[in-house]
Amino acid sequence: MLLLSSDFTAVSSKAFPIVFLITIVSVSNALITALTAFSHSP
């Protein structure tokens, strides 16, 4: 059980940057979409 716990910690620490990057990209895409829609509206 301890081994499983340490494995989970290692995996989550490796996955965190990926999740962070995906979050940043998603937010950026949402902002770009909102800005584009706003700039095209009369």
N, C-alpha and C positions, 0 to 999 in steps of 0.2 A: 504493500500500500504506500509505503514511503517512496519507493522507486517510481510508482505511478505519479505521485505528487511532484517529485522532482522533474520527471519527464514533462508533466503538464506545465510547470514553471518555465522550463527551457523552451518548450514549443511556444508558449504565450509570449515570452520575451523575444523570440524570433519573429513571431507573427505581428507583434505590435507595430513595427515600422511600416509593414505592408498595409495594415488596417488604417494607420494614420495617413499614409499616402493616398489610399482609396478615398478616405474622408475628404482630404484636401482637394482632390480632383473633382469629387462630386460637388463640393461647395463651389469650386471655381466654375464648373459647368453651369450650375444653377445661377450664379451671379452673372455670367456672360449671357445666358439666355434672358434673364430679367433685364439686363442693360440693353440688349438687342431689341427686345420687345418695346422697352420704354423709348428708345431712340427712334424706332420706326412708327410709334404712335403719333398722331397729329397733335 
